[in-house]
Amino acid sequence: MAKILELFNPSSPEFSTNIHPTAVIHESVVLGTDCKIGANCYVGKNVALGKGVTLYPNVCVFDETIIGDFTVIWSGTVIRERCIIGNHCVFHTNVSIGADGFGYRPSDDGRSLTKIPQIGNVIIGHHVEIGANSCVDRAKFSSTIIGDGCKIDNLVQIAHNSNMGRSCIMAGHSGLAGSVTLGDGVIIGGSASIKDHTTINSGATVGAGSGVMNDVPAGQTVLGYPAQEAKTMLKQWVSMRKLCKS
């Protein structure tokens, strides 16, 4: 089916000119060959775009960001300063890359909250696809990292200092809190939430709607809230149904 759909896949919207006259591009920007930049785009100071990069209308790329070859960025996406993005990535509409991480401390007088500066960045590998309205926050320090080949659905939150391995999948409405680590090939089901400073090891699967509070061993499937090993959780659910019927 996938191969048949490729045969009938319509072409992407075409540009009448490679660089639209309404685009604002700083004089220090380095453009690779065959870049396409649509209407009302903004490309900031010391940005580097690889060859064949496409920015659809109303994309903003802020200072000192590097974008690799043949990456496609759809309208409304904002990429904040100092981010590093690999080759052959696709960001769908209204993606946010590199917004501040969520960090606050009590104020000195104890009566309010004071923002903790978020001075890190985001590093995204090659062949990564990120769905519409998803957010990848910059690190407090160091980097938030998304590994090669990761596929991220719409409306996904990836918080500061998280680190995703290669070829991970995150379904819609799922989220990683701060400093979460995913191994390679991890699958996160829709609406699942992962507690901060948690490690989900390679090949593990988190069921839809689950809440992960503890580390997950490699290859294990977990379900429920709080999440437990799948067979254990299913047995608990069966027992509870039996209790309700008795």
Wavefront OBJ file of the C-alpha trace (Angstrom):
o trace
v 0.000 0.000 0.000
v 2.769 2.446 0.918
v 4.507 1.873 -2.420
v 1.245 2.361 -4.334
v 0.550 5.621 -2.490
v 4.018 6.860 -3.479
v 3.044 6.441 -7.140
v -0.014 8.665 -6.680
v 1.547 11.166 -4.287
v 0.945 14.696 -5.683
v 3.923 17.029 -5.939
v 4.578 19.651 -3.261
v 3.578 23.297 -3.806
v 5.853 24.991 -6.332
v 7.784 28.254 -5.987
v 7.463 30.852 -8.748
v 10.885 32.163 -7.703
v 13.499 30.518 -5.499
v 13.819 33.494 -3.130
v 10.610 35.495 -2.691
v 11.180 39.263 -2.686
v 9.332 39.674 0.633
v 11.697 37.310 2.469
v 14.041 39.034 4.946
v 17.488 37.421 4.791
v 20.418 38.830 6.754
v 23.481 39.661 4.698
v 25.600 37.194 6.704
v 23.431 34.161 5.826
v 25.132 31.347 3.915
v 22.767 29.802 1.348
v 23.477 26.454 -0.258
v 22.647 25.840 -3.892
v 18.998 25.478 -4.913
v 17.544 26.792 -1.646
v 13.925 27.937 -1.822
v 12.648 30.609 0.565
v 8.984 31.595 0.483
v 7.092 34.809 1.119
v 7.535 36.602 4.461
v 10.233 34.276 5.743
v 12.850 35.619 8.153
v 16.404 34.228 8.186
v 18.634 35.773 10.846
v 22.270 36.601 11.361
v 24.925 33.946 10.643
v 22.392 31.270 9.676
v 23.676 28.546 7.339
v 21.277 26.683 5.027
v 22.532 23.588 3.203
v 21.809 22.810 -0.418
v 18.215 22.221 -1.452
v 16.669 23.538 1.779
v 13.036 24.631 1.415
v 11.415 27.211 3.683
v 7.720 27.604 2.914
v 6.070 31.006 3.524
v 6.159 32.530 7.022
v 9.017 30.473 8.452
v 11.412 32.130 10.936
v 14.982 30.894 11.420
v 16.884 32.851 14.055
v 20.564 33.652 14.471
v 23.412 31.141 14.175
v 21.186 28.207 13.296
v 22.520 25.525 10.942
v 20.138 23.549 8.704
v 21.379 20.584 6.685
v 20.839 19.620 3.061
v 17.372 18.999 1.592
v 15.486 19.762 4.789
v 11.890 20.982 4.290
v 10.276 23.380 6.738
v 6.574 24.140 6.380
v 4.770 27.400 7.072
v 4.536 28.855 10.558
v 7.523 26.970 11.948
v 9.892 28.922 14.214
v 13.474 27.779 14.767
v 15.196 29.694 17.535
v 18.829 30.735 17.715
v 21.821 28.356 17.700
v 19.890 25.219 16.765
v 21.555 22.537 14.638
v 19.381 20.529 12.238
v 20.483 17.641 10.036
v 19.899 16.599 6.442
v 16.598 15.441 4.911
v 14.429 16.536 7.848
v 10.768 17.546 7.530
v 9.081 19.947 9.950
v 5.353 20.357 9.385
v 3.298 23.483 10.033
v 3.748 25.522 13.217
v 6.542 23.458 14.737
v 8.512 25.182 17.510
v 12.212 24.328 17.765
v 14.391 25.817 20.489
v 11.870 27.735 22.595
v 12.933 28.182 26.219
v 12.732 25.185 28.496
v 10.301 25.369 31.418
v 12.476 26.355 34.350
v 11.750 28.600 37.349
v 12.963 29.032 40.942
v 11.506 30.822 43.962
v 12.321 34.534 43.957
v 14.722 35.890 46.538
v 11.849 37.292 48.583
v 9.930 34.012 48.319
v 6.818 35.724 46.978
v 7.029 34.845 43.283
v 8.888 32.793 40.679
v 12.053 33.794 38.843
v 12.902 32.437 35.412
v 16.012 30.251 35.101
v 17.937 31.227 31.937
v 17.864 28.555 29.238
v 21.244 28.902 27.522
v 21.487 25.587 25.642
v 20.234 24.633 22.201
v 18.532 21.879 20.199
v 20.397 19.360 18.028
v 18.338 17.323 15.554
v 19.822 14.489 13.503
v 19.232 13.405 9.912
v 15.941 12.136 8.426
v 13.854 13.384 11.360
v 10.180 14.239 10.776
v 8.222 16.383 13.245
v 4.443 16.803 13.016
v 2.375 19.975 13.163
v 2.259 22.037 16.368
v 4.914 19.991 18.135
v 7.514 21.610 20.389
v 11.163 20.797 21.081
v 12.535 23.031 23.851
v 16.122 24.214 24.149
v 18.234 22.864 26.978
v 18.887 24.760 30.186
v 22.523 24.081 29.356
v 24.064 21.623 26.874
v 21.568 20.363 24.242
v 18.177 18.778 23.752
v 18.932 16.008 21.246
v 16.756 14.134 18.741
v 18.596 11.268 17.065
v 18.677 10.250 13.416
v 15.485 8.845 11.944
v 13.108 9.818 14.754
v 9.457 10.326 13.762
v 7.353 12.646 15.906
v 3.595 13.076 15.501
v 1.471 16.213 15.870
v 1.083 18.006 19.219
v 4.056 16.365 20.920
v 6.083 18.039 23.689
v 9.801 17.340 24.112
v 11.150 19.238 27.109
v 14.560 20.698 27.861
v 17.642 18.464 28.048
v 15.798 15.373 26.788
v 17.848 13.001 24.665
v 16.219 10.718 22.069
v 18.168 7.900 20.419
v 17.861 6.750 16.823
v 14.570 5.871 15.113
v 12.255 6.578 18.033
v 8.525 7.110 17.449
v 6.303 9.433 19.485
v 2.549 9.453 18.749
v 0.267 12.474 19.094
v -0.271 14.224 22.448
v 2.601 12.349 24.085
v 5.267 14.215 25.999
v 8.698 13.998 27.563
v 9.397 16.007 30.699
v 12.840 17.498 31.298
v 15.999 15.381 31.046
v 14.287 12.223 29.792
v 16.515 9.763 27.930
v 15.202 7.414 25.219
v 17.329 4.639 23.777
v 17.169 3.553 20.142
v 13.878 2.391 18.640
v 11.667 3.419 21.563
v 7.938 3.720 20.780
v 5.773 6.123 22.797
v 2.008 5.712 22.345
v -0.475 8.563 22.021
v -1.106 10.711 25.112
v 1.600 8.931 27.097
v 3.573 11.067 29.531
v 7.115 10.457 30.735
v 8.350 11.787 34.087
v 11.473 13.941 34.234
v 14.913 12.282 34.622
v 13.516 8.938 33.452
v 15.347 6.554 31.104
v 13.459 4.347 28.643
v 15.957 1.908 27.234
v 16.311 0.735 23.626
v 13.446 -1.181 22.049
v 10.949 -0.446 24.829
v 7.311 0.448 24.127
v 5.064 2.707 26.195
v 1.337 2.078 25.655
v -1.074 4.875 24.794
v -2.227 6.970 27.749
v 0.390 5.554 30.084
v 2.292 7.509 32.718
v 5.921 6.429 33.102
v 7.313 7.167 36.570
v 10.368 4.876 36.601
v 13.045 3.647 34.217
v 11.942 1.066 31.636
v 14.272 -1.861 30.761
v 15.310 -2.517 27.174
v 12.672 -4.286 25.074
v 9.939 -4.094 27.720
v 6.362 -2.964 27.044
v 4.672 -0.958 29.789
v 1.040 0.093 30.234
v -1.122 1.999 32.648
v -0.897 4.901 35.050
v 1.510 4.550 36.716
v 2.985 2.363 33.984
v 3.928 -1.221 34.764
v 5.115 -4.201 32.730
v 2.327 -4.989 30.265
v 1.482 -8.546 31.366
v 1.367 -7.508 35.026
v -0.907 -4.576 34.265
v -3.239 -6.651 32.091
v -3.607 -9.209 34.897
v -4.514 -6.402 37.301
v -7.154 -5.110 34.899
v -8.663 -8.607 34.552
v -8.744 -9.008 38.351
v -10.465 -5.655 38.774
v -13.157 -6.593 36.242
v -13.777 -9.817 38.092
v -14.133 -7.924 41.367
v -16.655 -5.568 39.781
v -18.761 -8.505 38.553
v -18.731 -10.340 41.902
l 1 2 3 4 5 6 7 8 9 10 11 12 13 14 15 16 17 18 19 20 21 22 23 24 25 26 27 28 29 30 31 32 33 34 35 36 37 38 39 40 41 42 43 44 45 46 47 48 49 50 51 52 53 54 55 56 57 58 59 60 61 62 63 64 65 66 67 68 69 70 71 72 73 74 75 76 77 78 79 80 81 82 83 84 85 86 87 88 89 90 91 92 93 94 95 96 97 98 99 100 101 102 103 104 105 106 107 108 109 110 111 112 113 114 115 116 117 118 119 120 121 122 123 124 125 126 127 128 129 130 131 132 133 134 135 136 137 138 139 140 141 142 143 144 145 146 147 148 149 150 151 152 153 154 155 156 157 158 159 160 161 162 163 164 165 166 167 168 169 170 171 172 173 174 175 176 177 178 179 180 181 182 183 184 185 186 187 188 189 190 191 192 193 194 195 196 197 198 199 200 201 202 203 204 205 206 207 208 209 210 211 212 213 214 215 216 217 218 219 220 221 222 223 224 225 226 227 228 229 230 231 232 233 234 235 236 237 238 239 240 241 242 243 244 245 246
